[in-house]
């Protein structure tokens, strides 16, 4: 049903206020409890576009996807699908079959922290508008350009260095911070696919000092982004 709709749901004060700050033009409807919109708060009233519809707690609970609905939710218009982009002079993040919605949302949030504006997903990644993805982005969904494409076909067209996370690459701390390129993060269980790994210009490994078999995909993405973004201008 969600895939057939042009709308998706955003919930909670933080997420709705991020929406109204960064993409107010995409807000279709906003529904809130009376305590969220205080009539004396002129700043918040002025920010609401469209105007808020006041509802009762039981109505919010019926509309919400959350176990504990929190004051406000909004229906948001989806943006049209964009072609994948890897801008010159910047780092782009590519995700290969990252299927866990929480991981995808957390990776988007982390990319936003490090100033990575473009995230490109393989078609078998989690869906961007899954409620768990949306909530885990903590507002990053409104600032990151995310697209879906066949990574094995797209990566050679970028003309960019490809930094692929593997278990047999160069230690992350030994790689100079690049000025541009595509960072590839793989599937939670299997890592990067063979077809995508074959396109790597640099294989990258996070050194292991303990005995854990693997890292969570979102944790690995954060470590790699932190290392490769060092030395870049803010």
WOVENGI-V416109 format. One record per backbone hydrogen bond with DSSP energy under -0.5 kcal/mol. NH is the residue of the N-H (numbers start at 1). CO is the residue of the C=O. E is the energy in kcal/mol with one decimal. If there is no record, write none. Layout:
# WOVENGI-V416109
NH/CO/E + NH/CO/E
This chain:
# WOVENGI-V416109
4/1/-0.6 + 5/1/-0.6 + 5/2/-1.0 + 8/76/-2.2 + 10/74/-2.4 + 12/72/-3.0 + 16/12/-2.5 + 17/13/-2.4 + 18/14/-2.2 + 19/15/-2.3 + 20/16/-2.5 + 21/17/-1.5 + 22/18/-2.7 + 23/19/-2.7 + 26/23/-1.9 + 27/24/-1.4 + 28/26/-0.5 + 28/75/-2.9 + 29/75/-1.3 + 30/51/-0.6 + 31/73/-3.0 + 32/53/-2.2 + 33/71/-2.8 + 36/33/-1.5 + 37/33/-1.0 + 38/36/-0.8 + 39/37/-0.5 + 41/38/-2.5 + 42/40/-1.3 + 45/41/-2.1 + 46/42/-2.3 + 47/43/-1.2 + 48/44/-0.9 + 48/45/-0.8 + 49/47/-0.5 + 53/30/-3.1 + 54/52/-0.6 + 55/32/-2.4 + 59/56/-0.7 + 60/56/-2.2 + 61/57/-2.4 + 62/58/-1.6 + 63/59/-1.5 + 64/60/-1.9 + 71/69/-0.5 + 72/70/-2.7 + 73/31/-2.5 + 74/10/-2.8 + 75/29/-2.7 + 76/8/-3.1 + 76/74/-0.5 + 77/26/-3.2 + 78/6/-2.9 + 90/87/-1.1 + 92/181/-2.5 + 93/118/-2.3 + 94/183/-3.5 + 95/120/-2.7 + 96/94/-0.5 + 96/185/-3.1 + 97/95/-0.8 + 99/97/-1.2 + 101/99/-0.5 + 104/100/-2.4 + 105/101/-2.6 + 106/102/-2.3 + 107/103/-2.6 + 108/104/-2.2 + 109/105/-2.2 + 110/106/-2.4 + 111/107/-2.8 + 112/108/-2.2 + 113/109/-1.6 + 114/110/-1.9 + 115/112/-1.1 + 116/111/-2.6 + 117/115/-0.7 + 119/145/-2.5 + 120/93/-3.2 + 121/147/-3.3 + 122/95/-2.3 + 125/122/-2.0 + 126/98/-2.5 + 130/127/-1.6 + 133/130/-0.7 + 134/130/-2.6 + 135/131/-2.4 + 136/132/-1.8 + 137/133/-1.4 + 137/134/-0.5 + 138/134/-0.5 + 138/135/-1.2 + 139/134/-0.6 + 140/137/-1.9 + 142/139/-1.8 + 143/140/-1.8 + 144/140/-1.9 + 145/117/-3.0 + 146/144/-0.7 + 147/119/-1.9 + 149/121/-2.8 + 151/149/-0.9 + 154/150/-2.2 + 155/151/-2.8 + 157/154/-1.7 + 158/154/-0.6 + 158/155/-1.5 + 159/155/-0.5 + 163/161/-0.6 + 163/182/-3.2 + 164/162/-0.8 + 164/202/-2.4 + 165/163/-0.5 + 165/184/-1.9 + 166/204/-2.7 + 170/203/-2.6 + 172/205/-2.3 + 174/171/-1.9 + 175/172/-1.5 + 176/174/-0.6 + 181/90/-1.7 + 182/161/-2.7 + 183/92/-3.0 + 184/163/-3.2 + 184/182/-0.5 + 185/94/-2.6 + 185/183/-0.5 + 187/191/-2.1 + 191/187/-1.7 + 197/193/-2.9 + 198/194/-1.9 + 199/196/-1.6 + 200/197/-1.6 + 201/162/-1.7 + 202/162/-2.0 + 204/164/-3.0 + 205/170/-2.8 + 207/205/-0.7 + 220/216/-2.8 + 221/217/-2.4 + 222/218/-2.0 + 223/219/-2.3 + 224/220/-2.5 + 225/221/-2.7 + 226/222/-2.4 + 227/223/-2.0 + 228/224/-2.7 + 229/225/-1.9 + 230/227/-0.9 + 232/229/-1.8
